[in-house]
Amino acid sequence: MAKETTEKPVIGARQTVRFEHSDPVTRLCQACGGTQEGRHQNYSYTESGLDNVVLLDVLVFNCKCGEIAAQIPAVSVLHQIIAAEILKKPTLIAGEEIRYMRKFVACSAVEFAGIIGSSKISISRWENGARIPPNTDRLLRLAFFTKIVERAAEAAIGPGDTDHTATVVAFARKVRSFNLTSFLRTIKDVQDRMTIKIDPATVKRFSQEDGVTSTLQLSSDTASRV
């Protein structure tokens, strides 16, 4: 296990926590051609479109020119974990979290407004910080959850309606362990900031369950992936 130091350097606009490892990994910087030094750090994953997601102990390459490149494992699984954490948030979901979820389920603002019987203007207001009523919060979570279930069902059935039983069973276990309808009764009708911390063990476990092993390289100028 990496040992966290007390030093918390600011690199560019990112807060990072440096960990002590034996030897740093080096590689060429794509921005200036110099040498980037890679160490395991806590990384603010703003590429997700959220500023409250922190990836714990991931390999981050830093260059003296200011370029930062993070090695993000199993990005599709990572986005699933973030979505699950937002759905399980014990207080009202915030605007940027609504935007993340809407993009995660691949809905335009107009399409999603039609699903919940609202307007594009309302969706825009909520995503830009307007406080949502408690009943709307529940409606949004139900709509997001339904879209996720629909997508998972399509993936599980596969092309030609071929049944992938193992995938269906694995997803069913996740749905049962969440129990959304019971959880909705416990949400506190206040809005606060929640930091989502994701450690390598969680990503590995989800990756093994979903059979995902891809790794994404992110540079400091990488656009949002969702």
ChimeraX attribute file (.defattr): number of C-alpha atoms within 10 A of each C-alpha:
attribute: neighborCount
match mode: 1-to-1
recipient: residues
	/A:1	7
	/A:2	12
	/A:3	10
	/A:4	16
	/A:5	10
	/A:6	9
	/A:7	10
	/A:8	14
	/A:9	11
	/A:10	10
	/A:11	14
	/A:12	12
	/A:13	9
	/A:14	14
	/A:15	15
	/A:16	21
	/A:17	19
	/A:18	21
	/A:19	20
	/A:20	14
	/A:21	13
	/A:22	8
	/A:23	9
	/A:24	13
	/A:25	14
	/A:26	14
	/A:27	14
	/A:28	13
	/A:29	20
	/A:30	14
	/A:31	13
	/A:32	13
	/A:33	11
	/A:34	13
	/A:35	16
	/A:36	24
	/A:37	20
	/A:38	21
	/A:39	22
	/A:40	23
	/A:41	23
	/A:42	23
	/A:43	24
	/A:44	21
	/A:45	20
	/A:46	17
	/A:47	17
	/A:48	18
	/A:49	17
	/A:50	19
	/A:51	14
	/A:52	16
	/A:53	19
	/A:54	20
	/A:55	20
	/A:56	18
	/A:57	22
	/A:58	20
	/A:59	21
	/A:60	24
	/A:61	25
	/A:62	23
	/A:63	22
	/A:64	13
	/A:65	14
	/A:66	14
	/A:67	18
	/A:68	23
	/A:69	22
	/A:70	22
	/A:71	18
	/A:72	19
	/A:73	20
	/A:74	18
	/A:75	20
	/A:76	17
	/A:77	23
	/A:78	21
	/A:79	18
	/A:80	16
	/A:81	17
	/A:82	21
	/A:83	21
	/A:84	14
	/A:85	16
	/A:86	21
	/A:87	25
	/A:88	16
	/A:89	19
	/A:90	18
	/A:91	19
	/A:92	24
	/A:93	27
	/A:94	22
	/A:95	19
	/A:96	17
	/A:97	21
	/A:98	24
	/A:99	21
	/A:100	20
	/A:101	24
	/A:102	22
	/A:103	16
	/A:104	18
	/A:105	20
	/A:106	15
	/A:107	16
	/A:108	13
	/A:109	19
	/A:110	14
	/A:111	15
	/A:112	21
	/A:113	17
	/A:114	12
	/A:115	14
	/A:116	14
	/A:117	9
	/A:118	13
	/A:119	16
	/A:120	16
	/A:121	12
	/A:122	14
	/A:123	21
	/A:124	17
	/A:125	14
	/A:126	20
	/A:127	20
	/A:128	14
	/A:129	12
	/A:130	13
	/A:131	16
	/A:132	21
	/A:133	13
	/A:134	16
	/A:135	10
	/A:136	12
	/A:137	20
	/A:138	19
	/A:139	14
	/A:140	20
	/A:141	19
	/A:142	17
	/A:143	17
	/A:144	22
	/A:145	19
	/A:146	13
	/A:147	17
	/A:148	18
	/A:149	16
	/A:150	13
	/A:151	13
	/A:152	16
	/A:153	15
	/A:154	12
	/A:155	15
	/A:156	20
	/A:157	15
	/A:158	12
	/A:159	9
	/A:160	6
	/A:161	10
	/A:162	9
	/A:163	13
	/A:164	12
	/A:165	10
	/A:166	10
	/A:167	17
	/A:168	15
	/A:169	12
	/A:170	13
	/A:171	17
	/A:172	15
	/A:173	10
	/A:174	10
	/A:175	13
	/A:176	9
	/A:177	9
	/A:178	14
	/A:179	10
	/A:180	16
	/A:181	10
	/A:182	9
	/A:183	13
	/A:184	18
	/A:185	9
	/A:186	10
	/A:187	17
	/A:188	12
	/A:189	15
	/A:190	13
	/A:191	14
	/A:192	12
	/A:193	11
	/A:194	15
	/A:195	12
	/A:196	17
	/A:197	16
	/A:198	19
	/A:199	13
	/A:200	14
	/A:201	10
	/A:202	13
	/A:203	22
	/A:204	18
	/A:205	12
	/A:206	17
	/A:207	19
	/A:208	12
	/A:209	13
	/A:210	14
	/A:211	13
	/A:212	16
	/A:213	15
	/A:214	12
	/A:215	12
	/A:216	12
	/A:217	12
	/A:218	19
	/A:219	19
	/A:220	17
	/A:221	10
	/A:222	11
	/A:223	12
	/A:224	12
	/A:225	14
	/A:226	16
